[in-house]
């Protein structure tokens, strides 16, 4: 997806246009929601590869504070889960 392809005017990621949605729970029970970057959607294409990159970024940023991570197919109706750790 090119930066200009998001119909919502977003340039990096979008809650509607990104391929993967990640929901993470920290030890403090805070919830984090991230959407995949367009450049990674285009580079990797496969949902498993994209979610792996997102999980790596999350671990680098929050480390041991992460209790649970769930990944969802953001483009399929019903947003089915594609992985969890």
C-alpha positions as CSV (number, residue, x, y, z in Angstrom):
1,X,0.0,0.0,0.0
2,X,1.4,3.4,-1.0
3,X,1.1,6.3,1.4
4,X,-1.5,7.8,-0.9
5,X,-3.7,4.7,-0.9
6,X,-5.2,5.2,2.5
7,X,-8.6,6.7,1.9
8,X,-8.5,8.1,5.4
9,X,-5.5,10.3,4.8
10,X,-3.1,8.4,7.0
11,X,0.6,8.1,5.9
12,X,2.0,5.3,8.2
13,X,-0.8,3.1,9.4
14,X,-4.6,3.2,9.8
15,X,-7.1,1.4,11.9
16,X,-9.1,0.6,8.7
17,X,-6.4,0.1,6.0
18,X,-3.5,-1.7,7.8
19,X,-3.4,-5.5,7.3
20,X,-2.7,-6.4,11.0
21,X,-4.1,-5.2,14.3
22,X,-2.2,-6.0,17.5
23,X,-3.7,-5.9,20.9
24,X,-1.3,-6.3,23.9
25,X,-1.9,-6.4,27.6
26,X,0.8,-5.2,30.0
27,X,1.4,-6.5,33.5
28,X,-0.4,-3.4,34.7
29,X,-3.4,-4.5,32.7
30,X,-3.0,-1.5,30.4
31,X,-4.1,-2.3,26.8
32,X,-2.0,-1.2,23.8
33,X,-3.5,-1.3,20.3
34,X,-1.2,-1.0,17.3
35,X,-1.8,-1.3,13.5
36,X,0.7,-2.5,11.0
37,X,2.8,0.0,9.0
38,X,1.9,0.3,5.4
39,X,5.6,-0.2,4.4
40,X,5.7,-3.5,6.3
41,X,2.3,-4.6,4.8
42,X,3.8,-4.1,1.3
43,X,7.3,-5.5,2.2
44,X,6.2,-8.7,3.9
45,X,2.7,-9.3,2.5
46,X,2.1,-12.3,4.8
47,X,0.1,-11.6,8.0
48,X,2.5,-13.9,10.0
49,X,5.6,-12.0,8.9
50,X,3.9,-8.6,9.6
51,X,2.7,-9.7,13.1
52,X,6.2,-11.0,13.8
53,X,7.7,-7.6,13.1
54,X,5.1,-5.9,15.3
55,X,5.7,-8.3,18.1
56,X,9.5,-7.7,18.0
57,X,8.9,-3.9,18.2
58,X,6.6,-4.3,21.1
59,X,9.1,-6.5,23.0
60,X,11.9,-4.0,22.4
61,X,9.7,-1.1,23.7
62,X,8.0,-2.9,26.6
63,X,10.1,-6.0,27.3
64,X,9.0,-8.0,30.4
65,X,6.0,-5.7,31.0
66,X,4.1,-7.5,28.2
67,X,1.6,-10.1,29.6
68,X,-0.3,-11.1,26.4
69,X,-0.3,-10.3,22.7
70,X,-3.0,-11.0,20.2
71,X,-2.9,-10.4,16.4
72,X,-5.9,-10.0,14.2
73,X,-6.5,-10.0,10.4
74,X,-7.6,-6.4,10.1
75,X,-8.9,-6.6,6.6
76,X,-11.2,-9.7,6.9
77,X,-14.8,-9.2,8.2
78,X,-15.0,-10.1,11.8
79,X,-11.3,-9.5,12.3
80,X,-10.3,-13.2,13.0
81,X,-7.3,-13.8,15.3
82,X,-4.2,-14.9,13.4
83,X,-2.0,-15.5,16.4
84,X,-1.4,-15.0,20.1
85,X,1.4,-15.2,22.6
